[in-house]
Amino acid sequence: MRRLPKSAANLDDAQVQGMGVIKRVVPYLWPEGQGWVKRRVVIALLVLIFSKVIAVTTPVFYKQAVDALAPDGASAATFLGLGAVGLTLAYGMARLMTVGFQQLRDVVFTKVGQRALRQLALETFTHIHRLSMRYHITRKTGGLSRIIERGVKGVDFLLRFLLFSMGPLVLELLMISVILFFLFDVWYLAVVVLTIALYVWFTFKVTEWRVRIRKEMNDQDTDANQKAIDSLLNFETVKYFGAEKWESDRYDSAMAQYENAAIRTNYSLAFLNFGQSVLITGGLVAVMVMAAIGVQRGDLTVGDFVMVNAYMIQITMPLNFLGTVYREIRQALIDMGDMFDLLGQPAEVQDKSDAAALQVNGGQVALRDVVFGYDAARPILKGINLDVAPGRTVAIVGSSGSGKSTIGRLLFRFYDVNDGALLIDGQDVRDVTQDSLHAQIGVVPQDTVLFNDTVHYNIAYGRPGASEDEIIAAAKAAKIHDFISSLPDGYQTTVGERGLKLSGGEKQRVGIARTLLKNPPILLLDEATSALDTETEMEIQAELKAMGEGRTVITIAHRLSTIADADRIVVLEDGVIVEEGRHDDLLAREGRYAHLWNRQSEEETVA
């Protein structure tokens, strides 16, 4: 996909890129196989054209009414068989119909526009979830949310103003120009065209300058928002280090830069508005002077003078918004460009076109000569061979950076191996669908992160659609039911942002209940208790052991005491397996595992 403009440096390419963005939006307004959408678009456009025709003929009734009221207005009284009062009523009815048809246009089109916005928002949200772990750990959540928010708003603005403001404005100007040419003379048309040309040139030039300032303001807004969200998400850390002043200064510094850009934006807006007023007023006065001279000469009636004024006001009113509309359209194209650029980010891990659903018969996991590195120049795993028999528990231990957590990420296919293969019951995980793979693996991470919702919601997340009895049974198995029942709102208690209202042990038990409800044949315990105190860890170990019964379990552990009863222990060091066997056998060898065990035992004794 063609890259879209993302900074002020390449705004010069915006016309070309902007057309690309508009082309991306068109299919949402004219979708294949959905006739009702196309019918609504056509009807909305027809109603729009009809409203503009009425709007352009409205000043004619005004002129005839004025002429009818003039001393020599008897001839005008015969216009359409209406007198001055009838013409005035017709003028009022025409104005009312103009507004009525504009509102009818919005009513007809609203469903189409909202459907397009919903589809785009859903497509973007879904695509973000498809992107790789590598992408998400390098992006800032606050900035990402702003890209989506501004992109969807940009589409909404583009649909409303480009389709129903800029297009209709051009149509109205053309019709008024034709009327001025035939009812008056070419000089009126020349003044109007020159005024509009100068107005558009001035507006676009100044707006181009303002767009650059606005882009800078948006960047500063995004930066400030990122800092605010990052600080609030790390509320506890801020408190631990007494860094409230530091965070406030950091946020204020970002807002100061935003303030500076916002001030320049407002100054430039004042310059734009005054310059537009000079041009519009000049054109209006010139045409009115010409009409006044025509009335004095007897070539025009007072009604003609009034009609020219009405047409000029009819032109200038929408033109007054041209700068704002143009700037917002340009900004909308930039914002949409950022969103479509996000949609254009390729998913690093994708299903093959012929990928089948994973069929788990026993849950055997095998790594065959697996080589992997987050950076190709620095491999983490260097030819790992590992077999986990169905229904067995294998623990993977090693020092920090040895690659043990990486094996868990590869199993869940957050990344694909660089070389070798990872198999489940003989099926390469790259050959099966990610949905079916994820459905067969349950994960209890080091720090269970909960949604800011109820306890019930967080447990039910393991299997949406589970019955109430199944949810309670999972909570009981995780030894968390009694605690939940003691809460004032029971299962409907809100856990807070990232589950902060619960203790570490309570969060882990909710996480265990959630995984039990999922009931997967393969279980990954990724340092599931290392963030807990020793007493809580010992309590939860019993639930984890019970959860592993009858399942294939891979335990990634830091505290060796938690995996002493594993069927097999694999010791990783610098990306290779240096030892494997049962706990007692490894201790007897007095190798790397025994060294790690003794060191941890000494640390616990000292503590």
N, C-alpha and C positions, 0 to 999 in steps of 0.2 A: 504494500500500500504506500502511496506517495506520502512523504512526511509533510506534516502541516506546520504552519508558522508557530513558533513557541517563544519568540523573543522579539524585542523591538528591532533587532539587527536585520531580520528578514521580513519586516512588514512590507517592504517594497514588492514582495512576491504575493501579497495578500489577495490581489485580484485573481490571479491564476489559482492559488490555493483555495480561495473563497469559493470559486466555482466548483472545486472538488468537494468542498464541504456541503454545498447546496445539493450537488448530485447525490451525496450520501443520504440526504434527508428526503429527496423526492420519492423513493420507493415506499416510505412510510405514509405518504399522502396519496399515492396511486399504486396500492399493492395489488399484485396479481391474484385473481381468484376471489376478490372481495368487492363485489359490485356495489354493495351499499355504501362503501367508502367513496368510490368514484362518483356515485350518484350525488352524494352529499357535496362533494367538491364542486361538481358541475353546477348544481343548484345554487350553492353559495356564490359562485362567480357570476351566474346569471342575475341573481338578486343584487349583487354588487354593481353590475353594469346598469341595471334598471335604476338603482338609487342614484347613480351619478348622472344619468340622463335627466332625471327629475330635478336633481340639484342644479344642473346647468340651465334648465328652463325656468327655474323659480324666479330669477330676477326679471324675466320678461313680464310676469304678472305684476311685479312691483312697478315696473316702468309704466305699464298700461294703467294701473291704478292712479299713479301720480299724474299722468297725462289726462285722465278722466276728471281729475280734480282741478286741473288747470283751467283758466278762463276760456280757452278754446278747446276744451277737452271733449266736445260732443262726439267727435269721430271716434275717439278711443272707447266711448261707452258701448260701441257696437262690437268690440273685440270678444269673440266667442259668445256674443249675445249677453255679455255681463256688464253691469254698471260698476261704478267705483267701489261700492260695498261688495258686490259679487266678486270683483277682481281681488279685493283685499282678502276675502274669505278663501278664494282660490290660492292666493299667495300663502296664506297660513296653512292650508291643507297640503300644499306642495312641500313646504318645510317639514310638516309633520310626517308626510310620507317618506321624505328623505331619511329622517331619523329612524322611522319605523322599519324601513327596508335594511338600514344598516344593522339594526338590532336583530332583525330576522336572519340576516347573513351570519351574525355571530352565533345565533341559536342553532342554525343548520350546521355550521362548521365546528362548533365546540366539541362535539363528540369525536370528530375526526382528529382534531388537534390533541385532545387529551389522550386518545388512544395512541397516537404517535409518541407522545411524551412518555406514556407508561411503557410502551415497547422499548424505547431507547433506554430508559432508566433500568428496566429489567435486563436488557441485553448487556449493558455496561456492568451492572451489579453481578450478573452471572459470569461474565468474562473475567472480572477481577478474581472471583473465586477459582477460576480455571488457571490463573497465572501461577507460576512456580513459587516455591518457598524462597528461592533466591531473589525473585522480584520483590516479594513482600518484606523481606528483612532489610532491603535497601530503600524502601519507600517510607515516607512518613504518613501516618494515618490521617493527620489533620489536613495535609496538602492533598491527599487522595480524595478525601471527602469533599473538599472545596472544588476540585476539578469536576467531580460528578455533579455537584450542586450547580455550579456555574454553567456547565455544559448543557444540562437539561433546561435551565432557565434561558440559555441562549437559543435553544431550539424553539422554545415557546415564543420568545421575542421575535425570532426570524419568521415564524409562521404568521404571527399576527401583523407585524409591521411591514414585512417585505411583501406579503401576499395581499394584505388589506390596507396598506397605507401608501407605500411607494408606487406599486402598480396602479392603484386607483388615482393617485395624485397625477401621474403622467397622463392617464386617460382623461382626467378632468381638465388638465392644462391644454391638451390637444383640442378638446371640444370647445373650450372657451376661446382659444386662439382662432378657431374657425369662425365662431360667432362674431368676434371682434373684426375679423377680416371682411366678412360679408355685410354686417350691419353698419359698420363704420368705414374705416379705410385701412390701407396697409401700414400707415404710420402708427396707428394704435397698436397693431400687431407687432411692429418693429420695436416700439418702446417696451412692450410686455416681454418680448423674447429677449431683448438686451438685458432688462432687469433680472429676469429669471436666470439668464446665462451668467451674469456677474454674481448673482446671489449664490448659485450652485457652485461656481468656481471658488468664491471666497469661503463658502461653508466647507467644501471638501478640503481645501488647503489647510484651513485652520483646524479642522477636525482631524486631519492626518497628524498634525502636531500634537493635538490633544490625546489622540489614541496612544501615542508613545508614552505620554505622561500617565495616562490611565493604566497602561500595561505595567508601568513601574509601580503604580499605586496598588494594583492587584497582586503583584509579586510581594510587596511589603505586607499586604493584608494576609496573604497565604503564609508568609514567614511568621508573622505575629500569631496567627491561629495555630500553626504547628507548635510554636513555643508554649502557648497556653495549654494545649491539649497534652503535650509531652509532660509539662510540669504537673498538671492535675492528675494524670495517670500515675505519676510517681510521687503522689502526695506524701506517702509515708517516708520516702527517702528525703524529701525536702525537709520534713520535720526532724528526722534523725540528725541531720547536719545543720539544723537551724538556718537553712538557706532561703527563708522567705524573702529577705531583703535582696539577696542575689537574684532570685527568680523574678521578683518585682522589677528590679533594675533591668534585667535581661528583656523582660516583656516590654517595659517602657521604652527601652532603646529601639526595639522593633517598631513600636507604635509611633515613636518620634519620627522615624523615617517615613512611615505611612502618613503621618500628619503633614510632613513637608510636601510629599507628593500630592496629597489631597488639597492643600492650599494652592499649589500651582495649578491644579485641575480647576478649582473654582475661579482663580484669576483669569485663566484662559477662557472659561465659560463666559465671564463678564465681557471680555474682549469680543468673543464670537457674537454674543447677543447684541451688543451695541453696533458692531459692523453690519450685521444683518438688518437691524432697524434702519440704519442710514440708507442702505440700498433699497429696501422695500419702500420706505417713506419717499425716497427720491422718485422711484418709478410711479408710485401712487399719485404724487403731486403732479408729475409730468402729464400723466394721462388725464387727470382731473382738469388741469389747465387747458389741455387741448379740447376737452369736452366743453368747458366753460366758454371758450372762444367760439366753438361751434354753435352753442346756444345763443350767444350774443349776435352771431351772424345770421341766425335763423335757420341754419342747416340742421340743427338738432333741437329736440324738445327737452323740456326739463326732465321728463321721464327718461330720456336717453342719458342725461347727465347722472341721474340717480342709478340707472342700470349699470353704467360704466363703473361707478363707485362700488356697487354691489359685487360686480365681477372681480374687481381688484381686491376687495376684501376677501372674497371667496378664494382667490388665488393665494393671498398673503397668509391667511390663517393656517393652511396646511404647510406652507413654506416655512413658517415660523418654527415648526417642529422638525424641519428637514435636518438641521445640524444635529439635534438630539437623536433623531431616528438613524441618521447615517452613522453617527458615532457608536450608537448602541448596536447597530447591525455589524459594524466592523468589529466591535468588542465581542459580540455574539459569535462571529465567525472565528475569532481567536479562541474563545472559550470552547466552542464546539470543536475547533481544531485540536485543542488539548484533549478533549474527551475522545474524539475519533482516533487520535494518536494513541491513547490508552487502549482503545478497542483494537488498534493495529498491533499492539504488543503481542508477539507470538507466545503461546503457551509452551514453555520449555518441555513439559511432559505432556504428550498427547496420545490418545488412543489410536491404534492402527485402524485403517478402514475396515479390516476384516477381524477386528478384535472380538473374541468370544467372552462370555461370562466365565469367571473363575469357578471351577468345580472342585470343592474341597471334600475329599473322601476320608482323610485321616488327619491332615494338617501337617504333613512333613514339610519342613523348610530347609532348603539347601542353597549354599553359596558356592559357586564354582569359579575359582580363579578370579574373584572379584577385584577389580582395580577401580578406584574412584578418588577424585579430588575436586573440591569446590573450585579450585583454580588448577587448570591443567598442568601448570608448571610445578605444582606442589601436591603430589598425590597423598591422600590420607590413608586409604586402604591399598595394600600392595600384594595382590594375589591371594586373597583370603579364600580358604576352603573350609566349609563348616556344614555339618549335618545336624538337624534337630529332628529326632524321631517323633512320630505322632504320639501325642499324649504325654510327652516328656518335658521336663524343665531344664533348660540350659541357661546358665548364667554367664554373662560376658563382663569381665572386669579388666581393669587396667588403669594406668595413671591418666591424668587429664591430657587430652590431645591424642590419645592412642587410637581413637577411631570407633570406640564402642557405641556412642550415640549415633554416629553416622550410619551404622548398620541398621538401626531402627528407622532412620529416615529413608533409607533405600528400600527397606521392607514395605513401608507404607507408600513407597514410590513418590516421595516428595522430589526425588531426583532419580535419574536413570544412571546405571553403572556406566563407567567409561569403557570397561572391558570385562569379559566374563559374563556370568549370568546369575540371577537370583530366581530360584524355582520354588513353587509351592505345589506339592503333589505332582511334581514333574512338569508343571506349566510355568513357562517363563513369564514373570509379571509384566513384561513389556508386550506380551501377546494377548493379554486379557484386558477387559475394560476396567478403568479405575474405580468406577462405582461398585462393581462386583468385588474388586480387591478390598476396598475400604470396608465393605459390608462384612467381610470375613475376618477382619482384624480388629481387636479391641485394644485400646491404649489407655494406660493409667500413667500420666506424665509426672514429673517431679513436682510441679506446681499446678494443680488442677485449677483452671481458670473458668469461672462460672459466668453465665449471662446475668445481667442486671434484671432479673425476673424472679419468679417464685421458686421455692425449693422443688415444688411439683414439676414446674416447667423444665428445670435443669435435670431432674432425674428422667423425665419422660423424653428428653432429647435423645436418649440412647436408642429409643425405638418409638418414633411418633406414631400415635394410634394405639399404643399399649393401653390395656384396661387399667382401671384404678387398682384392682386387686394385684395385678402384675407389678405395678409401680410400688405398692406397699410391700409386696413380697421381696422385691429387689432391695428396698430400704432396710427391711428386716435382716436380709442376708448380709448387708454391709454394716449391720449393727448401728444404724443411724435412725431407725424408726422411732425409738423411745425419745431421743433428743428432739426430733421433729415434732412429735406429739406434745412435747412440753412447751413448745413455742406458742405465744399468744394466738397466732394465726395458723398454727400447724403447717400443713404442706403449702399453704398460700402465703407463707412468710417470704418477703422479698429479701434476697441475699445481698443486695447492694452491688455497686460497680466492681466487677471482677470477683465478686463473692467476698468482699472485704468485711461484711458483717459476721462472717463465720471464722472460726479459728482454722489453723492449718489442718488439723486432724479432722475437723468437721467437713472442710472442703474436700479432703481426700476421700472421706467416706461417701460423700455425695457423688464424687467422681467414680468410685468403685460401684456404687448402686447404679449409676448411669451405664457403666460398662456391662454390669451383670444383666441389666435389662436388654442390652443389645444382644447378649448371648452369643459371642463370636467363638468359632472353633480355635482361633489363634489369638494369643494374648501377648501383648508387649508391655512390660513394666519398665518404664524408662526412669530409673532412679526414683521410683515412686514414693519412697519414704525418706530420702536423704535430706529433705528440707524440714523434717519434723524432729522434735526432741526425742530422746531415747525411749522414754516411757510411752509416748504416743505411737512411736514407730513399732514398738513391741506389740501394742494392742492391734494396730492395723495389719501387722504381718500375718496374724491369724486369719483375717478376712481375705487377704491376698492369697494365702495358701489355699484356703477353701475355694476361692474363685478359680484357681488354677486346676482343680480336680477335673480330670477328663479332657483337658485342653492342652494344646501345644503352647508352652510358655517360654518366651525369651525374656530374661531378666537382665537389664543393664544396671549394674550396681556399683555404688561407690563404697558403701559400708559392707565389708565382706561378711560380717556376722549375720547379715540378712539372707545370705545365699549359701550358707554352709550345708544345707540339706538338699541342694540342687542335684539332679541326676548327673549333670556334668557341668564343670566350670571351665570356661575358656579364658585364657589370659592373653590380652592384646598388649603389644608394646610397639610403638612406632609403626602402626599399620600392619603388623604381621602377628600371627599366632605363635607365641613362644612356649606356651604350656597348655595342656588340657587334661582333665581327669576329675575324679571326685575329690572332695575337700581333704579327707584324710590322706589320700595318695599324694596330693600336691604338697601338703605340709611335710610329708616324709621325704620328698625329693629335695627339700630345702632350696628351692629355686626362687623364681621371681614371685610366685604367689605367696610362698612362705615369708619372703621378705616384706611384702605388702601387709600380710596378716600380722606379723610381729610388730611392724611399725604402728599399725592402727591400734593394736593391743596396748602398746606402750603409751600412746597418746590418750587412750581412754583411761588408763591407770593414773596418769598424771592429772587428767581432768577430774 
